[in-house]
Amino acid sequence: MELVNGFVWNRHYINGWEWCDGIDKASWSEKQIGSFLSFLPFTKDSWDRSGQWLEKSQGEYWSRTSANAYQAKGNLDIAIDKLIEYGRPHAAIGCLGKMQYDKQNINVDQCVRALLAALSSREHTYARDDYNIVELIKFLQANNVVSQDDLFRVEWAYLPLLDIHSGATPKLLESRLSSDPEFFCEVLRLIYRTKKKDKPHKEPTAESKEIASNAWSLLHDWRIPPGMQEDGDFDGANFSDWLHRVKKLCTESGHLEVALVTIGEVLIHSPADPDGLWINRIIAETLNDRDSEDMRDGYSTGVYNSRGVHWVDPTGKPETELAEKFRKKAEDVENAGFQRLAVTLRGLADGYKREVERIIVEHKERDES
């Protein structure tokens, strides 16, 4: 097949489309015509002949073409529509990626259709291009024309790709978590069992496990505290209303404890207070509340986990700096009247001090052995 491919390509290169059009194809099958066209450059000339020579059987071409977008010149809209139509959404995504690289105008609807069609595509796995997928999602996120429902579906479907490693985040989903208490509670219920004993437990299916995995990733990477507005301002009343509604819904469903822990984790991203305190006073007051022990535990866990993978300095210098940082933060909030929160922050400082001692001892023992 490679020999035939090379022969057809070479003849076309030398003699052009006149040679292709002059061949007697009367006895050829539609499959043979589709294969012949697929050996030719991926350009509008090939696409047009596919329609003329194959008519209703154009799939014989579109299912075989390499869809090399770098061979095409100008607009790829026609090719993208055909590739989606004939079950090649990943190839369509490659074309959209080329258009994006060339700074051409991209049809938002076409982009959404390609991304969603790719989810159930039977194309070979090597056809998937995660880089182009992420870049196209970022394009949709920055486009005011795309519908919120379409963007929601795309972000949810490709959630595992939208992480710190790709440089992308599920902006709409995170914003929905922070502004819609019903959605936040729904996501929690996808992951965690209720603590209510009268609720029957169902064994998870493969599909429900995948949905739960997506939900966990969304909450784990959540960075926008409730009350944060799109312009970066913090709305304390909005935060309080959101929290009140979550507490009510999660008390009813049996998910209150895990909800408070999860909220505590995202509150490590609290903005500073306008008066100069390093944490917004409304958030500090909430964390300091007598009934917010679970939230403070979540806050502490969120701080520890936020370091991620890191290099271990045998002197423990980074941990020493962190211990001092949280000791100072504890003093600041204690002076502001938030004693319970101060205790949590001192616990963090003490934890980092213990880390320093452990690191020094381990490296000393390693050097001596």
MODAPE-V83717 format. One record per residue. N is the residue number from 1. SS is DSSP state (hx for helix, st for strand, lp for the rest). Layout:
BEGIN
[[N & SS] [N & SS]]
END
This chain:
BEGIN
[[1 & lp] [2 & hx] [3 & hx] [4 & hx] [5 & hx] [6 & hx] [7 & hx] [8 & hx] [9 & hx] [10 & hx] [11 & hx] [12 & hx] [13 & hx] [14 & hx] [15 & hx] [16 & lp] [17 & hx] [18 & hx] [19 & hx] [20 & hx] [21 & hx] [22 & hx] [23 & lp] [24 & lp] [25 & lp] [26 & lp] [27 & lp] [28 & lp] [29 & lp] [30 & hx] [31 & hx] [32 & hx] [33 & hx] [34 & hx] [35 & hx] [36 & hx] [37 & hx] [38 & hx] [39 & lp] [40 & lp] [41 & lp] [42 & lp] [43 & lp] [44 & hx] [45 & hx] [46 & hx] [47 & hx] [48 & hx] [49 & hx] [50 & hx] [51 & hx] [52 & hx] [53 & hx] [54 & hx] [55 & hx] [56 & hx] [57 & hx] [58 & lp] [59 & hx] [60 & hx] [61 & hx] [62 & hx] [63 & lp] [64 & lp] [65 & lp] [66 & lp] [67 & lp] [68 & lp] [69 & hx] [70 & hx] [71 & hx] [72 & lp] [73 & lp] [74 & lp] [75 & lp] [76 & lp] [77 & hx] [78 & hx] [79 & hx] [80 & hx] [81 & hx] [82 & hx] [83 & hx] [84 & hx] [85 & hx] [86 & lp] [87 & lp] [88 & lp] [89 & hx] [90 & hx] [91 & hx] [92 & hx] [93 & hx] [94 & hx] [95 & hx] [96 & hx] [97 & hx] [98 & hx] [99 & hx] [100 & hx] [101 & hx] [102 & lp] [103 & lp] [104 & lp] [105 & lp] [106 & lp] [107 & lp] [108 & hx] [109 & hx] [110 & hx] [111 & hx] [112 & hx] [113 & hx] [114 & hx] [115 & hx] [116 & hx] [117 & hx] [118 & hx] [119 & hx] [120 & hx] [121 & lp] [122 & lp] [123 & lp] [124 & lp] [125 & hx] [126 & hx] [127 & hx] [128 & lp] [129 & lp] [130 & hx] [131 & hx] [132 & hx] [133 & hx] [134 & hx] [135 & hx] [136 & hx] [137 & hx] [138 & hx] [139 & hx] [140 & hx] [141 & hx] [142 & lp] [143 & lp] [144 & lp] [145 & lp] [146 & lp] [147 & lp] [148 & hx] [149 & hx] [150 & hx] [151 & hx] [152 & hx] [153 & hx] [154 & hx] [155 & hx] [156 & hx] [157 & hx] [158 & lp] [159 & hx] [160 & hx] [161 & hx] [162 & lp] [163 & lp] [164 & lp] [165 & lp] [166 & lp] [167 & lp] [168 & lp] [169 & lp] [170 & lp] [171 & hx] [172 & hx] [173 & hx] [174 & hx] [175 & hx] [176 & hx] [177 & hx] [178 & hx] [179 & hx] [180 & lp] [181 & hx] [182 & hx] [183 & hx] [184 & hx] [185 & hx] [186 & hx] [187 & hx] [188 & hx] [189 & hx] [190 & hx] [191 & hx] [192 & lp] [193 & lp] [194 & lp] [195 & lp] [196 & lp] [197 & lp] [198 & lp] [199 & lp] [200 & lp] [201 & lp] [202 & lp] [203 & lp] [204 & lp] [205 & lp] [206 & hx] [207 & hx] [208 & hx] [209 & hx] [210 & hx] [211 & hx] [212 & hx] [213 & hx] [214 & hx] [215 & hx] [216 & hx] [217 & hx] [218 & hx] [219 & hx] [220 & hx] [221 & lp] [222 & lp] [223 & lp] [224 & lp] [225 & lp] [226 & lp] [227 & lp] [228 & st] [229 & lp] [230 & lp] [231 & lp] [232 & lp] [233 & lp] [234 & st] [235 & lp] [236 & hx] [237 & hx] [238 & hx] [239 & hx] [240 & hx] [241 & hx] [242 & hx] [243 & hx] [244 & hx] [245 & hx] [246 & hx] [247 & hx] [248 & hx] [249 & hx] [250 & hx] [251 & hx] [252 & hx] [253 & hx] [254 & lp] [255 & lp] [256 & hx] [257 & hx] [258 & hx] [259 & hx] [260 & hx] [261 & hx] [262 & hx] [263 & hx] [264 & hx] [265 & hx] [266 & hx] [267 & hx] [268 & hx] [269 & hx] [270 & lp] [271 & lp] [272 & lp] [273 & lp] [274 & lp] [275 & lp] [276 & lp] [277 & lp] [278 & lp] [279 & lp] [280 & lp] [281 & hx] [282 & hx] [283 & hx] [284 & hx] [285 & hx] [286 & hx] [287 & hx] [288 & hx] [289 & lp] [290 & lp] [291 & lp] [292 & lp] [293 & hx] [294 & hx] [295 & hx] [296 & hx] [297 & hx] [298 & hx] [299 & hx] [300 & hx] [301 & hx] [302 & hx] [303 & hx] [304 & hx] [305 & hx] [306 & lp] [307 & lp] [308 & lp] [309 & lp] [310 & lp] [311 & lp] [312 & lp] [313 & lp] [314 & lp] [315 & lp] [316 & lp] [317 & hx] [318 & hx] [319 & hx] [320 & hx] [321 & hx] [322 & hx] [323 & hx] [324 & hx] [325 & hx] [326 & hx] [327 & hx] [328 & hx] [329 & hx] [330 & hx] [331 & hx] [332 & hx] [333 & hx] [334 & hx] [335 & hx] [336 & lp] [337 & lp] [338 & lp] [339 & hx] [340 & hx] [341 & hx] [342 & hx] [343 & hx] [344 & hx] [345 & hx] [346 & hx] [347 & hx] [348 & hx] [349 & hx] [350 & hx] [351 & hx] [352 & hx] [353 & hx] [354 & hx] [355 & hx] [356 & hx] [357 & hx] [358 & hx] [359 & hx] [360 & hx] [361 & hx] [362 & hx] [363 & hx] [364 & hx] [365 & hx] [366 & hx] [367 & hx] [368 & hx] [369 & lp]]
END
